[in-house]
Amino acid sequence: MHPGQKLKPGAQVLFERDGQRLHGEVVGRHFHGRRTIRLFTDEGTSVADAIDRIGHIPLPPYIHRADEPLDRERYQTVYAREPGSVAAPTSGLHFTRQLLDALLARGVELTYVTLHVGYGTFKPVRVDRVEEHEVDPETYAVSAVAADALTRAKREGRRIIAVGTTTTRALESLTVDADETVAPAAGSTSLFIRPGHQFRIVQGLVTNFHLPRSSLLMLVAAFTGRERILAAYREAVERRYRFYSYGDGMVTL
C-alpha cells in the first residue's frame, strides 16, 4: 500500500469510482509497505467486478496522460484468456495477430501456457547476498497439450523460445524425464533463476528491458551471460530505449 506504510491491522480503506465502492480491511502487516487485505463490497457486486470497474491501467511514467478505455485492450496480450495476473506479461505485448500468423506461416509452432503475473515480480532485490533474495510464488498451468509440444520439440532438436521471464520460470519449473518427456503441471513456482542456473527447456528468450537490482534482470543475465547483457543494456540506455510495460524488447539466443 503506497502511501500507507503506517496502516496497521484493523485499518479500513475505501476505493470508489463512478458509484462503485470497494472496501478493504488491513489484516496483516509486512515489510516495505506490503499488507494482507480483505476486500469486500456492500452492493452485491463481486470483488473481481469491482476491481475491474474501479481500477486503472498502470501506464509507464513516460506516458504523460491519464489512462483511457482503449488502454484496457492495449495493455493485454492478443492471446490472453484467463484473468488472474496483476499486470500484463509485457514481452507478449509485442505480438500482434498478424505477427503470430507470419510465424505460423514460416513453420514456427506456437504453444500456450497460463501465467498469472504476481506483485512479487516487481519486488527489487534489497539484500547484499543475492542468494538470500526470495522470489514470491506465481501461479501457472502447463496443459498436457503444451507439455506434449515441448516434448516433441526437445526430441526433434528444435529450439524452444520462451516469451517472457515469467514463462521462462514456469517452463524451467517443469519436470523433464531422462527421455526428454516434459510433464504437464499446474501450481505455483518460486524458482529464482540467476547466473549459474542450468536451463533444461528454454533455449531462447523474448523479453523487455528490466530495471537494475531486479530478479528479472538476473534471469536474463543467467541466460545470456552477464557481460553480454550489460553491453546490450548500455547500448539501450545510450540509444534511449524504453523500459517498463510499454518498453522495447529483445530476442536473446
N, C-alpha and C positions, 0 to 999 in steps of 0.2 A: 504494500500500500504506500504510494508515494503521491503527495506527502501523507504522513500518518504514522511515522515510526513510533510515536508515543502512545498510540492506541493500544489499550490493554484488553484482555479478555472481558467480555461483557459490554464493550463499547458498541454502539449502534450507528450504522451509516445508512443513508438513503440515496438511491440513484433514481433520477426522474427525468423523463423526456417525453414531450408530446402526450402528456396524460398517463403515461405508463410509469409505474412505480415498482422498484425492486429494493427490498430490504436486505441488509446484511448485518450479521452479528459476529464480532470477533470472538472466536472460541479458543484460539491458540496463538501464542506469540513466539516468533522465531527471530533469527539474526537477520541483519541487513534489511529491515523493513518488511520482511515476509510474515504473512499471517495466514492462519487457517480460518476461513469464514463460512458461516452457514447462511445461505441465500434463500429467500422465500418471498412470495408475492401475497398480496391480500385481495386480489381481484379474480382469482381462479385461473390466471394465466400461468402457464408453465414457466419455470425459471429459464429454460433454454429460449423460449419465445421472447421473454422479457429482455434477456441479454441481447438477443438479435435485434430487437426494436430500439433499445437504448444505446447499444454500443456503437463506437466509431471505428473506422478503419485506420490502423496506425501508419500514417504516411511518414516517409523519411523526412528528416529535418530540412533537407534542401528543397522540398516541395512546399512553397510558401503560400499555402491556401488551405482552407478547411476541406475535409473530406466530402465527397459528393456521392449520391446514389450509385453512379456508374463505377465508383471505386470498389464497390462490393463485388462486381463482376471482374474487374481488372485484378484485384488482389486475391486471385484464386487461380489454380491451375485449370486448364481446359478439361482435364481428365479426373477431377475431384469427384468423389461420390459420397463418402461417409463423413458426417460432421463430427468434430471432436478435437481438432487442433486449435491451439491458442493463436497460431499465426500460419500464414501460408508457407509451404516449403518452397522457399524463394527460387531455388535453382529450376524448379519446374515452371516458373513464370515465363521463362524464355521460349517455351514450346507452344506453338500455335497448332491448330488443326492442319493447316497447310504443311507445316514442317513435319509433323508426325506422318502425314500421308507421303511426303517425299522420302522419309526414312524407310517406310514400308516398301515403297517402290524400288528402293535400292537394295532390298533384301534384308534390312535390319529387322530383327524380331523384337517386338515390344512386349514387356511383361510388367504387370502392375501389382503393387503391394499396397496395403493400407497402413498409413502412418498417422499418428496423432502427435504433432509437434507440441512439446510441453514448455512451460515457462522456464524450466531449468536450462533450456537451450541457450538462453541469453545470460546465464549466470557467469560472471567473469571469474577467472582463476585468481584467487586472492592469496593463496599460500605460496611460500617461498620454495617448497619442495613439491614439484608437480605431482609426485606420487601420492600426496596427501589430498589432492583435489578429488571430489566426488561428483560424478555426473548424475543428475537426477534421472529417475526412470522415465522412459517414454514408451507409449503403447504402440504395438504394431501387430499386423497379421499377414502372414505369407501363406497363401492358399496352396492346395495340392497342385493346382494347375500351374501356379507360378513356380513352385518347387520343381515340378517336372521340367519346365522350360529351363530353369537354371541347371538342372542335372544334365539335360541334353547338351547345353552349351559347353559345360565343362568337359563332358566326354568327347565332344567333337572338336575341342580345342578352339572354340570361338571365344572372343573377348566379351566379358560381362562388364558393362559400363553402368555405374550407378548414377542416378540423377539426384544429387544432394547428399549432404553429410548424414542426415537422419536416415536416409535409405541405406547408406553405407553401414551405419551402426546396426541397423536391423538385419541386413544381409550377413554381416560378419558375426552376428549372434546366433546364426543358424547352425545346426549340426550337419556336418559333412562326413559321410562314411568313407571307408578305405577305397570303395569302388566309385567314389565321387558322387554318390547319391546324396542330394540335398533334401533334408527332411522339412516338411511344412511345419509351421509353428505359429502360435498366437499367444501374446502375453506382453511383457514389458522388458526393456533392456536398460541396464545402467553401464553398459560397456564403455570404457574410456579408452579410445584409440589415440595413442600418442607414439612418438618415434620409438621404434623397436617392435611395434606390432607386426606380426606376420599375417598378411592378408591371405585369406583362403578362398574367397569368392570374387571380390571386386578386383577388376583389372583395369578399370578406367573410371574417371570421376568427372562429372559436370558439377560445378559449384560456383557460387558467388564469392565475392571478396569479403573476408571476415575481419573482425576487429582484433587488435592486439590483446594478448592475455586472455584469449578465449579457447575453450576446448575444441571448437570447430577449426580454428587455425592450426592447432596442434594435430588434429586429424589429417588435414591436408598436407601438413609437413611430414607426417608419418608416411603418407602415400607417395608424395612426390620427392621428398628429400628436403631437408631444412634449407640448405643454401640455394637450391633451385627455386624454391617457393619464395624465399626472401628476395631473390633477384626479380622475380615476377612482380612482387608487391612494390618493390622500389620503382619499377617502370610504371606500374599502375598509378602510383602516387604522383610521379613526375608528369604523367600524361593526364592527370586529373580524372581518373576513372571514378565511377560512382560506387559507393559501398551501400550497405543497408538493403532493405527489402527490394527496392526497385533498381538495384545497382547492376553493374556489369558482371559478366560471368567468364568462366574459363573451362577449358577441357584439359585435363591432365592425364597422361597415359603412362 
